[in-house]
């Protein structure tokens, strides 16, 4: 024993759009009897005019649309005379009819029957005597005559015209309809097709933003009189709007998923799921309305097994999808993604999800083949029968890195907190903390079943999951899962530390545990780090130190680099005189004496102080390892306040400490109920009273009363312990924002043996 001294996202445009559309509905027409009757004659026959709108036309053979059938009238009043019609014809070609057929022009390039949303615009330009047609802002056709002016005498319809029989009713959906009495330029069309108009623009005759969402009235949102409203007839219904996002789907210009409408568009357009298509989420998405979609079935998963998987790249870009609902108990492969193949999914979180299917139900994906999942998380409820996973239900040749799930799982067989069935796959630096129901067989806290797979540094919460075993991974208690060192020791790359890497992938609420119930979070989930790594050098010579710590960590963890003894747990040796002490601050007790810490696994409360004798020899091999000794710890960011409790007896001493990485100003402390005198030990003062003990190192107490003293400037160094004498029981509150931080990083330390 060592000697002991006495105690002490499809639109192919280059323009940048500053405001997105905010519709919540569109109108769906069945091609049989659906239309909207406008109530006022359109005053655009003798002027230039522009008619523009968003439309979706289904594939031929679906939704009642025949292979060579006319798709239908967009806006028309044929066979009244004079008449005009805006239409999508039998080959999906955009058509314009004017003045009883004086002009009849069709596009020849684009087939609009692709079940995708497109913006169409037809312009009658009197000044330049021409007709122009645009699809998605690109010129589709041009005709070298604007035709003769006419004065309409009958009203128009949306989705049909005025003929008594043989009406080519429109098949599909319409949204954001704008009718102008001016010729809009291509630049104006491109600039505004994804913007919501104010409604008072010059020449705007009618504007249908589809804000009604229910009922039989179509409101004109233009503020230019007179209002031209419409009435829904037949089977015209309101449905969810899902406009095309910005972007082109390339790596340099990905589709930008900004709204639930955009996400619906992605799920509804399987042609976009092909290999190499890039998507980037640019906003958090509230998906709570999916609960009522498809008659209560909810969201339709992206990617179908096995015919049409999602093979693209979806970068959540550090965003969430909240309250996604899928209720398809008769369907397999359920999740945000139904089936992934050769895909890359990253930086996305699903919160408060409710996902129900038969088999292969996962919080992120039902099945994933040959894909990479990284920096993703899921939360919510997952329900099914067989093969269920908090993140992935089934993983084949898939790598899952730096991801987690806290989703609860209810099923009958093969469930895993993170992955239900793992085959020839790898999990690294990931965890699960959701509950799995007791009735489930072949279940595991992290993985339900596994073959030919590997894991590294991945964990599950034994208590929270109710699972004592797992096909892969390492089980931990909740306390261990709430301990940042569980993950640091496993090599996880956290914010502020660099020993495990400098990508700063993970973060953790080490103070209150209020964020994610104290489990690790991905660093992109918060704007500011919750923890910081602090490294403190203990300089000078062997001797006593008064220390503090920035957060909840054990004595053994903090003091790991130096020799400890005389404690039952956590010390290098349990024999010998203890060298770690606290000054008890129990209310009503006035010990004025040190108490040895007998269990070094105990946590050090933030703002408290303790005493340790620091030996030069770190491992009891007779070799002085010299100074400085470096202590490393994770703790409070410097924007939190700390409260330290005190002994309530008058005249008693309380040992507290500076829990921050910066030097604090004594005068900034709230010290009601104290003598207003701080005592800090400086071992470098060899002329002090510390040398009176035989073989004890020197040192002296430095004091400060707020105005005078020999503690330089009243500054208390980072993680320095210090003593106050109590007048009456109170608290010391470290109001960080009131403190003055200094560049002085000197580390006071001390021998309190003479303190009585």
C-alpha positions in Angstrom: 0.0 0.0 0.0 1.1 3.5 -0.6 1.9 5.8 2.3 -0.9 8.0 3.4 -0.5 11.5 4.8 -2.8 12.7 7.5 -6.3 13.6 6.5 -6.9 16.0 4.3 -36.8 16.6 -54.9 -39.3 16.6 -60.7 -39.6 20.2 -61.8 -36.7 20.8 -64.2 -36.2 24.5 -63.3 -33.1 26.5 -62.4 -35.0 29.3 -60.6 -35.0 29.5 -56.8 -38.5 29.7 -55.3 -38.9 31.7 -52.1 -42.3 30.4 -51.1 -44.0 27.0 -51.6 -47.6 26.2 -52.2 -49.7 25.5 -49.1 -52.7 23.7 -50.5 -54.3 21.0 -48.5 -56.7 19.6 -51.2 -57.3 19.0 -54.9 -60.3 18.0 -56.9 -60.6 14.5 -58.3 -62.7 13.8 -61.4 -63.9 10.3 -62.3 -64.2 10.8 -66.1 -67.9 9.9 -66.0 -70.0 12.6 -64.5 -67.7 14.8 -62.5 -67.4 18.5 -63.2 -67.5 22.0 -61.6 -69.9 24.6 -63.0 -68.6 28.1 -62.9 -71.2 30.7 -62.1 -70.0 33.7 -64.2 -69.1 34.1 -67.9 -65.4 34.4 -68.3 -64.4 37.8 -69.7 -61.3 36.5 -71.5 -62.6 36.1 -75.1 -61.5 39.5 -76.4 -58.3 39.8 -74.5 -55.0 38.0 -74.2 -55.5 35.1 -71.7 -53.7 32.4 -69.7 -55.2 29.3 -68.2 -52.8 27.3 -66.0 -53.2 24.6 -63.4 -51.7 21.5 -61.9 -53.1 18.2 -63.1 -52.5 14.5 -62.5 -53.7 12.0 -65.2 -53.7 8.3 -64.3 -52.0 5.6 -66.3 -54.1 4.2 -69.2 -56.1 1.3 -67.9 -56.4 2.7 -64.4 -59.0 4.9 -62.6 -61.5 4.3 -65.5 -59.2 5.7 -68.2 -59.2 3.6 -71.4 -56.1 3.1 -73.5 -57.0 5.5 -76.3 -59.7 7.4 -74.5 -59.8 11.1 -74.4 -58.5 12.1 -71.0 -61.0 15.0 -70.9 -61.8 18.6 -70.8 -59.9 20.8 -68.3 -62.0 24.0 -69.0 -64.6 24.3 -71.7 -68.0 25.5 -72.9 -68.5 23.6 -76.2 -71.0 23.3 -77.9 -72.2 26.8 -77.0 -71.1 29.4 -79.5 -68.7 31.0 -79.4 -66.7 28.5 -77.5 -63.2 27.5 -76.4 -61.7 24.4 -74.7 -58.6 23.5 -72.8 -58.1 19.7 -72.8 -55.9 16.6 -72.5 -56.5 14.4 -75.5 -56.4 10.7 -76.2 -52.6 10.3 -76.2 -52.1 12.4 -73.2 -51.4 15.4 -75.4 -52.2 18.9 -74.3 -54.9 20.5 -76.6 -56.3 24.0 -77.2 -59.5 24.7 -79.1 -60.6 28.2 -80.0 -63.6 29.9 -81.6 -65.5 26.8 -82.9 -62.3 25.2 -84.1 -60.6 28.2 -85.7 -57.6 27.1 -83.8 -57.1 23.5 -82.8 -53.5 22.7 -81.7 -52.1 19.8 -79.7 -48.7 19.0 -78.2 -46.7 16.2 -79.7 -43.9 15.7 -77.1 -45.4 14.9 -73.7 -47.8 12.1 -72.7 -49.4 13.4 -69.5 -50.8 10.0 -68.7 -48.1 9.0 -66.3 -49.9 9.3 -62.9 -47.6 12.2 -62.0 -48.5 15.8 -61.2 -47.7 18.3 -64.0 -48.2 22.0 -64.4 -49.9 22.9 -67.6 -50.4 26.4 -69.0 -51.9 27.7 -72.3 -51.3 31.3 -73.3 -53.3 33.3 -75.9 -50.9 36.2 -76.7 -52.8 38.8 -78.8 -49.9 41.3 -78.8 -47.6 38.8 -80.5 -50.4 37.0 -82.3 -49.6 33.5 -81.1 -50.7 30.6 -78.9 -48.2 28.9 -76.6 -48.5 25.7 -74.5 -46.3 24.8 -71.6 -45.8 21.7 -69.5 -43.8 22.1 -66.3 -42.6 25.5 -67.5 -41.2 24.1 -70.7 -42.6 25.0 -74.1 -44.8 22.2 -75.5 -46.3 23.9 -78.6 -46.5 27.2 -80.4 -49.1 28.4 -82.9 -48.5 31.4 -85.1 -52.0 33.0 -84.7 -54.0 34.1 -81.7 -57.3 33.7 -83.6 -60.2 36.0 -83.7 -61.5 37.8 -80.6 -64.8 36.4 -79.3 -67.3 37.3 -76.5 -68.4 34.3 -74.5 -72.1 34.2 -73.7 -72.3 31.0 -71.7 -70.4 29.8 -68.7 -67.5 27.3 -68.6 -67.1 24.1 -66.7 -64.0 22.5 -65.1 -63.8 18.9 -66.1 -66.4 19.0 -68.8 -68.1 21.3 -71.3 -71.7 22.2 -72.3 -72.6 19.5 -74.8 -75.7 17.5 -74.0 -74.2 14.1 -74.9 -70.8 12.6 -75.5 -69.0 15.0 -73.1 -65.4 14.0 -72.6 -65.3 14.2 -68.8 -61.9 14.6 -67.3 -60.1 11.7 -65.7 -57.7 12.7 -62.9 -57.1 15.5 -60.5 -56.8 19.3 -60.7 -55.2 21.8 -58.4 -54.1 25.5 -58.1 -56.2 26.7 -61.1 -55.5 30.3 -62.3 -57.3 32.1 -65.1 -55.8 35.4 -66.4 -56.9 38.1 -68.8 -53.3 38.7 -69.7 -50.6 36.7 -71.5 -48.2 35.3 -69.0 -44.6 34.9 -70.1 -42.7 31.7 -69.7 -40.5 33.3 -67.1 -43.6 34.4 -65.1 -45.1 30.9 -65.3 -41.9 29.3 -64.2 -41.3 31.8 -61.4 -44.8 31.3 -59.9 -45.9 27.8 -60.6 -44.7 26.7 -57.1 -45.7 29.9 -55.3 -49.0 30.8 -53.7 -50.4 34.0 -55.2 -51.6 36.9 -53.2 -54.9 37.0 -55.2 -54.8 40.6 -56.3 -52.3 40.3 -59.2 -53.1 42.3 -62.3 -55.1 40.4 -64.8 -56.0 37.5 -62.4 -59.7 36.8 -63.2 -60.1 33.7 -61.1 -57.9 31.8 -58.7 -58.9 28.4 -57.2 -56.4 27.4 -54.5 -58.6 24.5 -53.4 -58.9 25.8 -49.9 -62.5 24.5 -49.4 -61.5 20.9 -48.8 -65.1 19.8 -48.5 -68.6 20.6 -49.6 -69.9 21.5 -53.1 -68.5 25.0 -53.4 -65.3 26.0 -55.1 -64.2 29.3 -53.9 -62.5 31.9 -56.0 -59.5 33.1 -54.0 -58.8 36.1 -56.3 -59.7 39.4 -54.7 -60.3 41.0 -58.1 -64.1 41.5 -58.7 -66.3 39.9 -59.7 -65.7 36.6 -57.9 -66.2 33.6 -60.2 -67.2 30.7 -57.9 -68.0 27.1 -58.8 -70.3 24.3 -57.8 -69.3 20.7 -57.7 -71.5 18.2 -59.6 -71.6 14.4 -60.1 -68.9 12.5 -58.3 -66.3 15.3 -58.1 -64.5 14.8 -54.7 -62.0 16.6 -52.6 -58.8 14.7 -52.1 -55.3 15.2 -50.7 -53.1 17.6 -52.6 -49.6 16.1 -53.5 -47.7 18.5 -55.7 -44.3 17.8 -57.2 -41.4 19.0 -55.1 -38.5 21.1 -56.3 -35.5 19.3 -57.7 -34.7 16.9 -60.5 -33.8 13.8 -58.6 -30.1 14.0 -59.2 -27.3 14.0 -56.6 -26.6 17.7 -57.4 -30.3 18.6 -57.5 -32.3 16.1 -55.5 -36.1 16.2 -55.1 -36.8 18.3 -52.0 -39.4 16.8 -49.8 -40.8 19.7 -47.9 -44.4 18.8 -47.1 -46.7 15.9 -46.5 -48.0 16.5 -50.0 -44.5 15.9 -51.4 -44.2 12.7 -49.4 -47.6 11.6 -50.7 -46.4 12.4 -54.2 -43.3 10.2 -53.6 -45.4 7.3 -52.3 -47.8 7.7 -55.2 -45.3 7.7 -58.0 -43.5 4.4 -58.2 -41.6 5.3 -61.4 -39.5 7.6 -59.1 -38.2 4.7 -56.9 -35.6 3.5 -59.4 -31.9 3.2 -58.7 -29.9 6.4 -58.2 -32.8 8.8 -57.7 -32.0 11.3 -54.9 -34.4 12.7 -52.4 -33.6 15.2 -49.6 -36.1 16.2 -46.9 -35.9 19.9 -46.2 -38.5 20.4 -43.5 -40.0 18.5 -40.6 -43.3 16.9 -41.7 -46.5 16.6 -39.7 -48.1 13.4 -41.0 -51.0 13.2 -38.5 -53.6 13.5 -41.2 -52.4 10.1 -42.7 -54.7 8.5 -40.1 -57.7 9.1 -42.4 -56.1 8.4 -45.7 -57.4 5.6 -48.0 -60.5 5.0 -45.8 -58.4 4.7 -42.7 -55.6 2.5 -44.1 -53.2 5.4 -43.8 -50.0 6.1 -45.7 -49.0 3.8 -48.6 -45.5 2.5 -48.1 -42.7 3.6 -50.5 -41.5 0.5 -52.3 -43.3 -2.8 -53.1 -42.0 -6.3 -52.5 -40.8 -7.8 -54.7 -41.7 -6.1 -58.0 -41.0 -2.5 -57.3 -38.5 -1.7 -54.5 -37.3 1.7 -53.5 -33.7 1.8 -54.9 -32.9 5.5 -54.4 -31.2 7.7 -51.8 -33.3 9.4 -49.2 -31.5 11.9 -47.0 -33.7 13.1 -44.2 -31.1 15.9 -43.8 -31.7 15.9 -40.1 -35.5 16.1 -40.2 -38.5 14.3 -38.7 -41.7 12.7 -39.9 -44.2 12.9 -37.1 -47.3 10.8 -36.5 -47.1 8.7 -39.6 -50.0 6.2 -39.6 -50.3 2.9 -41.5 -53.2 0.6 -40.7 -53.0 -2.3 -43.2 -53.4 -5.5 -41.1 -53.9 -7.5 -44.3 -50.7 -6.3 -46.0 -47.1 -7.3 -45.7 -43.9 -5.1 -45.9 -45.0 -2.1 -43.9 -43.0 1.0 -42.9 -42.2 4.4 -44.3 -40.5 2.2 -46.9 -42.1 -1.1 -47.7 -39.2 -2.6 -49.5 -35.6 -1.3 -49.9 -33.1 -2.7 -52.4 -29.7 -1.2 -53.1 -30.9 1.9 -51.3 -29.3 4.4 -48.9 -31.4 5.9 -46.2 -29.8 8.4 -43.8 -30.5 11.2 -41.3 -34.2 10.7 -40.9 -36.3 10.2 -37.8 -39.8 8.9 -37.4 -41.6 10.1 -34.2 -44.9 8.9 -32.7 -45.5 6.5 -35.6 -48.4 4.0 -35.6 -47.6 1.2 -38.0 -49.8 -1.9 -38.4 -49.4 -4.8 -40.9 -49.5 -8.5 -41.1 -45.9 -9.6 -41.5 -42.6 -7.6 -42.0 -43.5 -4.5 -40.2 -40.6 -2.1 -39.4 -40.5 1.5 -38.1 -38.4 2.6 -41.1 -38.7 -0.3 -43.5 -40.5 -3.7 -43.8 -37.6 -5.2 -45.7 -34.1 -4.0 -46.7 -31.8 -5.8 -49.2 -28.3 -4.8 -50.0 -28.8 -1.3 -48.5 -27.2 1.0 -46.0 -29.1 2.6 -43.1 -27.3 5.2 -41.1 -28.0 7.9 -38.6 -31.7 7.1 -38.4 -34.1 6.5 -35.6 -37.7 5.5 -35.0 -40.3 6.0 -32.2 -43.9 4.9 -31.8 -45.9 1.7 -31.9 -45.4 -1.2 -34.3 -48.0 -4.0 -34.5 -48.1 -7.2 -36.6 -47.8 -10.9 -36.6 -44.4 -12.2 -37.7 -41.1 -10.5 -38.3 -41.3 -7.1 -36.7 -38.5 -4.6 -36.0 -38.2 -1.2 -34.4 -36.1 0.0 -37.3 -36.2 -2.8 -39.9 -38.3 -5.9 -39.9 -36.1 -7.9 -42.2 -32.5 -7.1 -43.1 -30.6 -9.0 -45.8 -27.0 -7.9 -46.7 -27.8 -4.5 -45.2 -25.5 -2.4 -43.0 -27.1 -0.5 -40.1 -24.8 2.1 -38.5 -25.3 4.7 -35.8 -29.1 4.3 -35.5 -31.6 3.5 -32.8 -35.2 2.7 -32.1 -37.4 3.3 -29.0 -40.5 2.0 -30.7 -42.7 -0.5 -28.9 -43.5 -3.8 -30.7 -46.6 -6.0 -30.4 -46.7 -9.2 -32.3 -46.5 -13.0 -32.1 -43.1 -14.1 -33.6 -39.7 -12.9 -34.5 -39.5 -9.4 -33.1 -36.4 -7.3 -32.4 -36.1 -4.0 -30.8 -34.0 -2.8 -33.7 -34.3 -5.5 -36.4 -36.6 -8.5 -36.4 -34.6 -10.8 -38.6 -31.0 -10.2 -39.5 -29.4 -12.2 -42.3 -25.8 -11.7 -43.6 -26.0 -8.1 -42.3 -24.1 -5.9 -39.9 -25.2 -3.7 -37.0 -22.7 -1.2 -35.6 -23.0 1.5 -32.9 -26.7 1.2 -32.6 -29.2 0.5 -29.8 -32.8 -0.3 -29.0 -34.9 0.7 -26.0 -38.5 -0.1 -26.9 -40.7 -2.7 -25.3 -41.6 -6.1 -26.9 -44.8 -7.8 -25.7 -44.4 -10.9 -23.5 -46.3 -13.2 -25.9 -43.9 -12.8 -28.7 -41.7 -15.9 -29.5 -38.2 -15.8 -31.0 -37.8 -12.2 -29.9 -34.8 -10.3 -28.8 -34.0 -6.9 -27.2 -31.9 -5.8 -30.2 -32.4 -8.6 -32.8 -35.1 -11.3 -33.0 -33.3 -13.8 -35.2 -29.9 -13.8 -36.9 -27.8 -15.8 -39.3 -24.4 -15.1 -40.9 -24.5 -11.6 -39.4 -22.2 -9.4 -37.2 -22.6 -6.7 -34.7 -20.2 -4.3 -33.0 -20.8 -2.0 -30.0 -24.5 -2.3 -30.1 -26.9 -2.5 -27.1 -30.4 -2.9 -25.9 -32.1 -2.0 -22.6 -33.0 -5.2 -20.8 -35.5 -3.5 -18.4 -37.3 -1.3 -21.0 -37.5 -4.1 -23.6 -38.6 -6.8 -21.2 -36.1 -9.0 -23.0 -33.1 -10.6 -21.3 -31.7 -12.1 -24.5 -31.1 -11.1 -28.1 -29.8 -12.8 -31.2 -27.2 -10.1 -31.4 -26.0 -7.2 -29.2 -25.2 -6.6 -25.6 -27.9 -6.1 -22.9 -27.6 -3.2 -20.5 -29.6 -1.9 -17.6 -31.5 1.4 -17.9 -28.9 3.1 -15.7 -26.1 1.8 -18.0 -28.0 2.9 -21.1 -28.3 6.4 -19.5 -24.6 6.5 -18.8 -22.6 8.2 -21.6 -19.5 6.1 -20.7 -21.3 2.9 -21.7 -21.1 4.2 -25.3 -17.9 6.1 -25.1 -16.1 3.0 -23.9 -17.5 1.2 -26.9 -16.0 3.7 -29.3 -19.1 5.8 -30.1 -18.3 9.2 -31.7 -19.9 11.8 -29.4 -20.0 15.6 -29.7 -17.1 17.4 -28.2 -14.8 14.3 -27.9 -12.2 13.3 -30.5 -10.8 10.0 -29.1 -13.5 8.1 -31.0 -13.6 10.3 -34.1 -14.4 13.8 -35.1 -17.7 13.3 -36.9 -19.6 14.1 -33.7 -22.5 11.7 -34.5 -24.0 11.2 -31.0 -25.2 13.4 -28.1 -26.9 12.8 -24.7 -28.7 14.7 -22.0 -26.4 14.0 -19.1 -28.0 16.5 -16.8 -31.8 16.1 -16.5 -32.2 13.1 -18.7 -35.3 14.8 -20.1 -34.3 14.4 -23.8 -35.1 10.9 -25.1 -35.5 9.7 -21.5 -31.7 10.0 -21.1 -30.8 7.6 -23.9 -28.3 8.7 -26.6 -29.6 10.8 -29.5 -28.2 11.6 -32.8 -26.4 14.9 -32.8 -28.5 16.3 -35.6 -31.6 16.0 -33.4 -30.6 19.1 -31.4 -29.2 22.5 -32.5 -26.8 22.7 -29.6 -24.7 20.0 -27.9 -26.0 18.7 -24.6 -22.7 17.5 -23.4 -19.1 18.5 -23.7 -15.9 16.6 -23.0 -13.6 18.4 -20.6 -9.9 17.5 -20.0 -8.3 19.0 -16.9 -4.6 18.8 -16.1 -3.5 18.4 -12.5 -0.2 20.2 -12.3 2.4 20.4 -9.5 3.4 17.6 -7.3 1.9 14.6 -5.4 -0.6 15.9 -2.9 -4.2 16.7 -2.0 -6.6 18.2 -4.5 -10.1 19.7 -4.0 -12.1 18.9 -7.1 -15.5 19.2 -8.6 -17.2 17.6 -11.6 -19.5 18.9 -14.4 -22.1 16.2 -14.4 -23.4 12.9 -13.1 -20.4 10.5 -13.3 -18.8 8.2 -10.9 -15.6 8.8 -8.8 -14.0 5.7 -10.4 -14.7 7.0 -13.9 -13.3 10.5 -13.3 -10.3 9.3 -11.3 -9.5 6.4 -13.6 -6.1 7.8 -14.6 -4.8 8.1 -11.1 -4.3 5.6 -8.2 -7.2 5.0 -5.8 -7.4 2.8 -2.7 -9.3 2.0 0.4 -12.7 1.7 -1.2 -14.8 -1.5 -1.7 -15.8 -0.8 -5.3 -14.0 0.9 -8.2 -10.6 1.4 -6.5 -7.4 0.0 -7.8 -7.1 -1.8 -4.5 -9.6 -2.1 -1.6 -6.8 -2.2 1.0 -4.9 0.8 2.4 -6.0 4.1 3.7 -8.7 5.7 1.5 -7.6 8.6 -0.6 -11.0 9.9 -1.7 -13.1 12.0 0.7 -16.2 14.1 0.9 -17.3 16.7 3.5 -20.8 15.5 4.5 -23.5 18.1 4.1 -26.4 16.2 5.7 -29.0 18.7 7.1 -28.8 19.0 10.8 -25.4 17.3 11.1 -22.3 19.2 11.9 -19.4 16.9 11.3 -16.6 19.3 10.4 -14.6 16.3 9.5 -13.9 14.3 6.3 -15.7 11.0 5.4 -14.1 8.5 3.1 -15.9 7.5 -0.1 -16.2 3.7 0.3 -17.9 3.0 -3.0 -16.2 4.7 -6.0 -19.1 3.7 -8.2 -21.1 6.5 -6.5 -22.1 9.4 -8.6 -20.6 12.9 -8.1 -23.4 15.4 -8.1 -22.8 18.4 -10.3 -21.8 21.4 -8.2 -20.5 19.3 -5.3 -16.9 19.0 -4.3 -14.6 16.2 -3.1 -11.1 15.6 -1.9 -8.5 13.3 -3.4 -4.9 12.6 -2.7 -3.1 12.4 -6.1 -0.1 10.1 -6.1 2.8 10.5 -8.5 2.7 6.7 -9.0 -0.3 5.8 -11.1 -0.2 2.0 -10.9 1.8 1.2 -7.7 4.9 -0.1 -9.5 7.3 2.2 -7.7 7.8 4.5 -10.7 6.8 8.1 -10.4 4.7 8.8 -13.5 5.1 12.6 -13.1 2.6 15.4 -13.6 0.4 16.7 -15.1 -2.3 14.0 -14.6 -5.1 14.4 -17.1 -8.7 13.8 -16.0 -11.3 13.5 -18.8 -15.1 14.0 -18.2 -18.3 14.7 -19.9 -20.6 17.3 -18.4 -22.7 20.4 -18.6 -22.7 22.7 -21.5 -22.0 26.2 -20.4 -25.6 27.4 -20.6 -27.1 25.5 -17.7 -27.4 26.6 -14.1 -26.5 24.3 -11.2 -27.8 24.2 -7.7 -25.6 22.9 -4.9 -27.1 21.9 -1.5 -25.4 23.0 1.8 -25.2 21.8 5.4 -28.0 23.7 7.3 -26.2 24.0 10.6 -24.9 27.5 11.4 -21.1 27.6 11.3 -20.8 24.3 9.4 -18.7 24.0 6.3 -20.0 22.8 3.0 -17.8 21.6 0.2 -19.0 22.6 -3.3 -17.3 23.2 -6.6 -17.2 24.9 -9.9 -18.9 22.5 -12.4 -17.9 24.5 -15.5 -15.0 24.4 -17.9 -14.5 28.1 -17.4 -13.2 30.0 -14.5 -16.1 31.6 -12.5 -16.3 34.9 -10.6 -17.0 34.4 -6.9 -19.1 37.6 -6.9 -21.6 36.1 -9.4 -22.7 33.3 -7.0 -26.0 33.5 -5.2 -24.7 32.9 -1.6 -27.5 33.9 0.7 -27.1 32.3 4.1 -23.3 32.0 3.9 -20.4 33.9 5.6 -19.5 35.1 2.1 -16.0 33.6 2.4 -14.7 31.0 0.0 -11.7 28.8 0.9 -9.6 27.3 -1.9 -6.4 25.3 -1.3 -3.3 26.1 -3.3 -0.6 23.4 -3.0 1.9 25.4 -4.9 2.3 27.8 -2.0 5.1 25.9 -0.2 5.2 28.4 2.5 1.8 27.5 3.7 0.6 25.4 6.6 0.4 22.2 4.7 4.1 21.4 5.4 3.7 21.1 9.1 2.6 17.4 8.8 5.5 15.0 8.6 6.3 14.2 4.9 3.2 16.1 3.8 3.4 18.5 0.9 3.1 22.2 1.4 0.3 24.4 0.5 -2.0 27.1 1.9 -5.6 28.2 1.9 -6.7 31.1 -0.2 -9.7 33.1 0.8 -12.1 35.7 -0.7 -15.0 37.5 0.8 -16.3 39.2 -2.2 -14.0 42.2 -1.9 -10.7 41.2 -0.4 -8.6 38.2 0.1 -5.6 36.3 -1.3 -7.6 34.3 -3.8 -6.7 36.2 -6.9 -9.6 38.3 -8.1 -12.1 35.9 -6.5 -11.7 33.6 -9.4 -12.5 29.9 -9.0 -10.9 27.7 -11.6 -12.6 25.0 -13.7 -13.7 22.0 -11.7 -12.2 23.4 -8.5 -13.7 22.3 -5.2 -14.0 25.0 -2.5 -15.5 25.4 1.0 -18.1 27.8 2.4 -19.0 28.4 6.0 -22.7 28.4 6.6 -24.7 31.0 8.5 -27.9 29.1 7.9 -29.1 26.3 5.6 -29.5 27.6 2.1 -28.5 26.7 -1.4 -25.7 28.0 -3.7 -27.0 28.7 -7.2 -24.6 28.9 -10.1 -26.4 31.3 -12.5 -24.1 30.8 -15.4 -25.4 33.7 -17.5 -24.5 36.1 -14.6 -21.0 34.7 -14.2 -17.9 36.3 -15.6 -15.7 33.8 -17.5 -12.0 34.4 -17.7 -9.1 33.1 -19.7 -7.3 32.1 -16.5 -7.2 28.3 -16.6 -5.0 27.8 -13.5 -6.1 24.9 -11.4 -6.1 25.5 -7.7 -5.8 22.4 -5.5 -5.4 21.9 -1.8 -4.8 20.3 1.5 -7.7 21.1 3.9 -6.1 19.4 7.0 -6.0 22.6 9.0 -9.6 23.6 8.2 -11.8 23.5 11.3 
